[in-house]
Amino acid sequence: MKPPLKSYAILFFGVFALSTSAIFVKLADAPATITAFYRMLFAAVMLLPFLAVHKKNRKELRLLSKKQWGLGLLSGAFLAVHYVLWFESLNYTSVASSTVIVTLQPLFSMAGGYFLFRERFSKGAVMGCLVAIAGSIVIGWQDFQISGQALFGDILAFIAAGIITAYFFIGQHVRKSLSLIPYSVIGYGSSTLLLGVFAFSQQTTFFNYSASTWWNLIGLAFIATILGQTIFNWLLKWLSTSVISMSILGETIGTCILAYFILDEVISLQQGIGIALILIGLALFLLQQRNNE
């Protein structure tokens, strides 16, 4: 059964919301681990009223099986590990290199979808995936680094790509039987706890930040996480991890456009070519997949 077209419209809205992540992170004057910690904490807190008010959500939470609890906590752990590995990779390699490697997650999702959920991909869909990934590489190629230290950072980013794909696969499985709010609160809550422990172990201060930074952290939680990440969690009931992972490549486009208007960053010819390739690849992949469903 084909997912309704509105699912794809909501998906693109979620991708655009997620595109604000880099903008908020850049504007927030806080260490990366603290940024990730408050992103998850504020997002979990924002969802708590929906958990408390709706009787169905409270009932689901009370009746969760040990397996559902385990998978929910595991998804939060994967999310936290993803952030830690990705941010740690930035200590060894460039932002562009790390971002390019992380965008390889569709390769993991297509492989996992094939073996775990028996998804089948046409040659056109595979070609679309490769074209979109090529577009992402074109955007970051100028700043790509090759050295012993940078290679270690790239490996960390590559593992981070696999970890976030595992997070989505868990969601694809759990969301078939668990509502959005309980699943997201458990995942974000456990991720907050692990990120907090990691930040504490790094002796990073949790307070003493400017008002502007706090507002940007709130924006990161509400726009990028609630309207972005949480929408992906919701869509996992109808769309596969491979479709969502591919669509997230569009985050690069949204970030470039927002950076142009908000940070006065110029979109170069190279970035323009990369954006065009991503759009072509996404269109080819999504059209092929929808026709095959």
Secondary structure, DSSP 4 states (H G I P E B T S, - for coil): -PPPHHHHHHHHHHHHHHTTHHHHHHHS-S-HHHHHHHHHHHHHHHHHHHHHH-HHHHHHHHT--HHHHHHHHHHHHHHHHHHHHHHHHTTTS-HHHHHHHHTTHHHHHHHHHHHHS-----HHHHHHHHHHHHHHHHHHGGG---SHHHHHHHHHHHHHHHHHHHHHHHHHHHTTTS-HHHHHHHHHHHHHHHHHHHHHHTT--SS---HHHHHHHHHIIIIIIIIIIHHHHHHTTTS-HHHHHHHHTTHHHHHHHHHHHHS-----HHHHHHHHHHHHHHHHHHHHHHHH-
